[in-house]
Amino acid sequence: MNDTYYGSALIVEDEPMVLDSLRLLLNRFGYHAIPCASGVQAIEEFGRQKVDVVLSDIRMSGMSGLELLDKLKEMNPEVPVILITA
């Protein structure tokens, strides 16, 4: 178990197994992971909590990762966003 805390990571992924795997991995490496199953949920959490980094799938149902990126950058352009895809 890692006792170092690096900050909070908002994870956006519409596949439940991938979302849970990323959450567990980031928790293990010292991040407080905030899992979100959709872009809409991610925007709500981003406005509600302090987020140090966002990790988002590009291809999701509903709002794509690129659309989410635009919205998050309007809310806070300083937070780094990492886009991933399978």
ChimeraX commands (.cxc) that place a marker at each C-alpha (Angstrom):
marker #1 position 0.00,0.00,0.00 radius 0.5
marker #1 position 1.27,3.44,-0.94 radius 0.5
marker #1 position 0.96,6.05,1.84 radius 0.5
marker #1 position 1.89,8.96,-0.42 radius 0.5
marker #1 position -0.99,11.18,-1.55 radius 0.5
marker #1 position -0.50,12.83,-4.94 radius 0.5
marker #1 position -3.91,14.48,-5.34 radius 0.5
marker #1 position -7.27,13.75,-6.84 radius 0.5
marker #1 position -7.90,12.22,-10.26 radius 0.5
marker #1 position -11.28,12.40,-11.97 radius 0.5
marker #1 position -11.71,9.26,-14.09 radius 0.5
marker #1 position -14.31,9.31,-16.87 radius 0.5
marker #1 position -15.09,5.97,-18.50 radius 0.5
marker #1 position -18.41,4.47,-19.61 radius 0.5
marker #1 position -17.25,0.83,-19.35 radius 0.5
marker #1 position -17.78,-0.21,-15.69 radius 0.5
marker #1 position -14.95,-2.76,-15.55 radius 0.5
marker #1 position -12.42,-0.34,-17.06 radius 0.5
marker #1 position -13.61,2.45,-14.75 radius 0.5
marker #1 position -13.19,0.25,-11.68 radius 0.5
marker #1 position -9.77,-0.98,-12.82 radius 0.5
marker #1 position -8.52,2.58,-13.33 radius 0.5
marker #1 position -9.94,3.62,-9.95 radius 0.5
marker #1 position -8.15,0.78,-8.17 radius 0.5
marker #1 position -4.88,1.44,-10.01 radius 0.5
marker #1 position -4.86,5.16,-9.26 radius 0.5
marker #1 position -5.81,4.57,-5.61 radius 0.5
marker #1 position -2.95,2.11,-5.31 radius 0.5
marker #1 position -0.49,4.70,-6.61 radius 0.5
marker #1 position -1.56,7.44,-4.23 radius 0.5
marker #1 position -4.39,9.27,-5.97 radius 0.5
marker #1 position -7.87,9.88,-4.64 radius 0.5
marker #1 position -9.81,8.56,-7.63 radius 0.5
marker #1 position -13.21,10.06,-8.44 radius 0.5
marker #1 position -14.95,7.64,-10.83 radius 0.5
marker #1 position -17.53,8.97,-13.29 radius 0.5
marker #1 position -19.49,6.85,-15.76 radius 0.5
marker #1 position -20.40,9.74,-18.09 radius 0.5
marker #1 position -19.35,13.19,-19.20 radius 0.5
marker #1 position -22.38,14.74,-17.49 radius 0.5
marker #1 position -21.44,13.13,-14.17 radius 0.5
marker #1 position -17.84,14.27,-14.65 radius 0.5
marker #1 position -18.89,17.90,-15.11 radius 0.5
marker #1 position -20.95,17.72,-11.91 radius 0.5
marker #1 position -18.05,16.24,-9.92 radius 0.5
marker #1 position -15.54,18.65,-11.47 radius 0.5
marker #1 position -17.64,21.56,-10.23 radius 0.5
marker #1 position -18.18,19.99,-6.81 radius 0.5
marker #1 position -14.68,18.79,-5.84 radius 0.5
marker #1 position -11.07,19.85,-6.14 radius 0.5
marker #1 position -9.60,17.91,-9.05 radius 0.5
marker #1 position -5.87,17.81,-9.81 radius 0.5
marker #1 position -6.02,15.80,-13.04 radius 0.5
marker #1 position -8.69,14.33,-15.34 radius 0.5
marker #1 position -8.30,10.98,-17.10 radius 0.5
marker #1 position -11.02,10.47,-19.71 radius 0.5
marker #1 position -11.90,8.01,-22.41 radius 0.5
marker #1 position -12.24,9.66,-25.83 radius 0.5
marker #1 position -15.03,7.46,-27.15 radius 0.5
marker #1 position -18.03,7.34,-24.85 radius 0.5
marker #1 position -21.76,7.21,-25.39 radius 0.5
marker #1 position -23.49,10.55,-24.93 radius 0.5
marker #1 position -20.72,13.12,-24.55 radius 0.5
marker #1 position -17.35,12.28,-26.10 radius 0.5
marker #1 position -14.07,12.88,-24.32 radius 0.5
marker #1 position -13.29,15.75,-26.70 radius 0.5
marker #1 position -16.61,17.44,-25.90 radius 0.5
marker #1 position -15.92,16.92,-22.21 radius 0.5
marker #1 position -12.45,18.41,-22.61 radius 0.5
marker #1 position -13.94,21.62,-24.06 radius 0.5
marker #1 position -16.42,21.95,-21.18 radius 0.5
marker #1 position -13.83,21.27,-18.47 radius 0.5
marker #1 position -11.38,23.76,-19.98 radius 0.5
marker #1 position -14.13,26.42,-19.86 radius 0.5
marker #1 position -14.60,25.65,-16.15 radius 0.5
marker #1 position -10.89,25.54,-15.25 radius 0.5
marker #1 position -8.22,25.71,-17.98 radius 0.5
marker #1 position -5.42,24.96,-15.47 radius 0.5
marker #1 position -6.40,21.34,-14.73 radius 0.5
marker #1 position -4.51,18.85,-16.93 radius 0.5
marker #1 position -6.64,16.40,-18.93 radius 0.5
marker #1 position -5.33,13.09,-20.26 radius 0.5
marker #1 position -7.42,11.48,-23.00 radius 0.5
marker #1 position -7.22,7.70,-23.43 radius 0.5
marker #1 position -8.83,5.13,-25.67 radius 0.5
marker #1 position -8.78,1.40,-26.12 radius 0.5
marker link #1:1,2 radius 0.2
marker link #1:2,3 radius 0.2
marker link #1:3,4 radius 0.2
marker link #1:4,5 radius 0.2
marker link #1:5,6 radius 0.2
marker link #1:6,7 radius 0.2
marker link #1:7,8 radius 0.2
marker link #1:8,9 radius 0.2
marker link #1:9,10 radius 0.2
marker link #1:10,11 radius 0.2
marker link #1:11,12 radius 0.2
marker link #1:12,13 radius 0.2
marker link #1:13,14 radius 0.2
marker link #1:14,15 radius 0.2
marker link #1:15,16 radius 0.2
marker link #1:16,17 radius 0.2
marker link #1:17,18 radius 0.2
marker link #1:18,19 radius 0.2
marker link #1:19,20 radius 0.2
marker link #1:20,21 radius 0.2
marker link #1:21,22 radius 0.2
marker link #1:22,23 radius 0.2
marker link #1:23,24 radius 0.2
marker link #1:24,25 radius 0.2
marker link #1:25,26 radius 0.2
marker link #1:26,27 radius 0.2
marker link #1:27,28 radius 0.2
marker link #1:28,29 radius 0.2
marker link #1:29,30 radius 0.2
marker link #1:30,31 radius 0.2
marker link #1:31,32 radius 0.2
marker link #1:32,33 radius 0.2
marker link #1:33,34 radius 0.2
marker link #1:34,35 radius 0.2
marker link #1:35,36 radius 0.2
marker link #1:36,37 radius 0.2
marker link #1:37,38 radius 0.2
marker link #1:38,39 radius 0.2
marker link #1:39,40 radius 0.2
marker link #1:40,41 radius 0.2
marker link #1:41,42 radius 0.2
marker link #1:42,43 radius 0.2
marker link #1:43,44 radius 0.2
marker link #1:44,45 radius 0.2
marker link #1:45,46 radius 0.2
marker link #1:46,47 radius 0.2
marker link #1:47,48 radius 0.2
marker link #1:48,49 radius 0.2
marker link #1:49,50 radius 0.2
marker link #1:50,51 radius 0.2
marker link #1:51,52 radius 0.2
marker link #1:52,53 radius 0.2
marker link #1:53,54 radius 0.2
marker link #1:54,55 radius 0.2
marker link #1:55,56 radius 0.2
marker link #1:56,57 radius 0.2
marker link #1:57,58 radius 0.2
marker link #1:58,59 radius 0.2
marker link #1:59,60 radius 0.2
marker link #1:60,61 radius 0.2
marker link #1:61,62 radius 0.2
marker link #1:62,63 radius 0.2
marker link #1:63,64 radius 0.2
marker link #1:64,65 radius 0.2
marker link #1:65,66 radius 0.2
marker link #1:66,67 radius 0.2
marker link #1:67,68 radius 0.2
marker link #1:68,69 radius 0.2
marker link #1:69,70 radius 0.2
marker link #1:70,71 radius 0.2
marker link #1:71,72 radius 0.2
marker link #1:72,73 radius 0.2
marker link #1:73,74 radius 0.2
marker link #1:74,75 radius 0.2
marker link #1:75,76 radius 0.2
marker link #1:76,77 radius 0.2
marker link #1:77,78 radius 0.2
marker link #1:78,79 radius 0.2
marker link #1:79,80 radius 0.2
marker link #1:80,81 radius 0.2
marker link #1:81,82 radius 0.2
marker link #1:82,83 radius 0.2
marker link #1:83,84 radius 0.2
marker link #1:84,85 radius 0.2
marker link #1:85,86 radius 0.2
view
